[in-house]
Amino acid sequence: MVVETPEAPGSLKGCSDEKASLRTLIFGGTGRLGRVLQCTYPSSVAVGHTVPITDKEAVRALVERVRPTLVLNAAAWTDVDGCEIDQTRALLVNGEGPGYIATACKEVGATLVHFSTDYVFSGDRMVYYEDDPVSPINVYGRAKALGEERVMAGCHDYRIIRTSRLFGPYGENFVTLMLQRSADKKTVTVINDEVSSPTYIPDLASMVPAVISAQPGIYHVTNSGSCSWYEFAAAVIGNAVPVHAAQCRKRAPRPRSSVLCSRTLPPLRSWQQALGKYLQELNR
């Protein structure tokens, strides 16, 4: 078992340790979200690919050994076009895997927080709330929707957090990709007809304790406001050029609009404010 507890960057220092008394286990702990979650839960046990969530018995054995009171599942296969190519893997990792975790959580009486996506929706509406029916249009969305079903069926003490367009520390993301392309190219073409809400990972992680304190169910957590990919890019670089999604060669269709709103949680700060904070950190 690999346990990682990396030192957080400057933007994450001074994190609250109010949940330190919980025995917390994080799946996907080596990913961007998982690593930030370790700041919110600094006493957690975090595991990466050494305990794949697709291995039912390995998941069960780990949960029984740690006997956590709280489990955070940040593990997922997020390559949307890759999922379209390998549907079997997508359904196993994003669909069945969360169910294995849920079943193990039920056996030890742990609370499960599972992270999902706006891509469980078709994009036919401008805004989606927690009680809107899912209607995915690609394999990734169908697999994540299956994961939600498996979590709800596997244990009673669950929280599903849907979010979108994550950016922040630890590795490449849309913001760092735009900065790199802007430096290498005269112009950067970016899709202007797919709209959602960018979400700063530290802001997302900061909302997790409030979600845990709420009733079991589904919660939408993103930064406030919405934008197209082009509008997001234009807030980062000065040489972005808008194009239609149809002009780009994407194997998987994407929702045209998948803005997530919550009926129960207070709004996070705007994505523009969060982006400004992140750019300050990058400039340091």
C-alpha positions, 0 to 999 in steps of 0.5 A, spaced: 500 500 500 502 506 498 501 512 502 502 519 500 501 525 504 505 531 500 506 538 502 501 542 500 503 549 496 502 556 499 495 556 497 493 550 501 497 552 507 493 553 514 488 548 512 483 546 518 484 539 522 477 539 525 476 532 521 483 529 524 479 525 529 476 521 523 479 515 520 479 517 513 481 513 507 482 516 500 482 513 494 485 516 488 490 519 493 495 520 488 491 524 483 490 532 483 483 532 487 486 526 492 492 530 493 488 536 495 483 532 499 489 530 504 490 537 506 483 538 508 484 531 512 491 531 513 491 525 518 488 521 512 490 514 509 491 516 501 492 510 496 493 510 489 494 505 483 497 500 488 489 499 490 485 499 484 478 500 485 476 495 480 479 490 484 473 488 489 477 484 494 483 488 494 478 494 496 474 490 501 481 488 504 484 495 505 477 498 508 477 492 513 484 493 515 484 501 515 476 501 518 475 508 516 469 512 519 470 516 512 472 514 505 473 519 500 473 516 493 477 521 488 479 515 483 476 515 476 478 515 469 477 522 466 479 521 459 473 522 456 475 520 449 479 514 451 472 512 455 469 512 448 474 507 445 475 502 451 467 502 454 469 496 458 474 499 462 470 505 463 464 502 466 469 498 470 473 504 473 468 509 473 461 504 474 463 498 478 469 500 482 465 505 486 460 500 488 465 496 490 467 501 495 460 503 497 459 495 499 466 495 503 464 502 506 457 499 509 460 493 512 465 497 516 459 503 517 463 508 514 461 514 510 462 515 503 463 521 499 464 519 491 465 525 486 462 525 480 461 529 474 456 534 470 457 529 464 451 525 467 447 530 463 445 531 456 446 538 456 439 540 453 438 544 459 442 551 461 442 549 468 442 542 472 440 541 479 441 535 484 434 532 483 434 532 475 434 526 472 441 523 469 441 523 461 448 522 459 450 522 451 457 519 452 460 513 455 464 517 460 457 520 462 454 513 462 459 510 466 459 515 471 452 515 472 452 507 473 457 509 479 452 513 482 447 508 482 452 503 484 454 507 490 447 509 492 445 501 492 451 499 495 451 503 502 446 508 505 451 513 508 453 516 502 454 523 499 455 524 491 458 530 489 458 532 482 463 537 480 466 540 473 472 542 469 477 542 475 483 546 475 488 547 481 495 545 484 498 538 482 499 537 475 497 539 468 490 542 467 486 546 463 489 553 465 496 550 465 495 547 458 492 554 455 498 557 458 503 552 455 499 553 448 499 560 448 507 560 449 508 556 443 503 558 438 501 565 435 493 563 436 490 558 441 483 555 438 478 553 443 471 551 443 466 556 444 459 552 444 460 548 450 458 551 457 459 549 464 462 552 471 470 551 472 471 549 479 478 550 483 480 544 487 481 547 493 474 550 493 471 544 492 475 540 497 473 546 502 466 544 501 466 537 503 466 537 510 459 541 509 457 536 505 458 530 510 454 534 515 448 534 511 444 528 509 445 523 505 444 524 497 447 528 491 450 535 491 452 539 486 459 543 488 462 548 483 465 555 483 459 560 481 458 562 474 459 559 468 463 560 461 465 556 455 471 553 454 473 559 450 471 564 455 475 560 460 481 560 456 480 568 454 481 569 462 487 566 462 491 568 455 490 573 450 491 569 444 485 565 444 480 564 438 473 561 438 471 555 434 465 551 434 465 544 437 463 541 430 470 544 428 474 539 433 475 532 432 473 529 438 471 522 439 466 523 444 460 528 444 460 533 450 454 536 453 453 543 450 451 546 457 452 542 463 452 548 469 451 545 476 447 548 481 445 546 488 438 547 491 441 546 498 449 548 499 451 555 499 455 558 493 462 558 492 466 564 490 466 566 482 470 562 478 473 568 476 475 570 483 478 562 484 482 563 477 485 569 479 487 566 486 490 560 482 494 564 477 497 568 483 499 562 486 502 560 479 506 566 478 509 565 485 
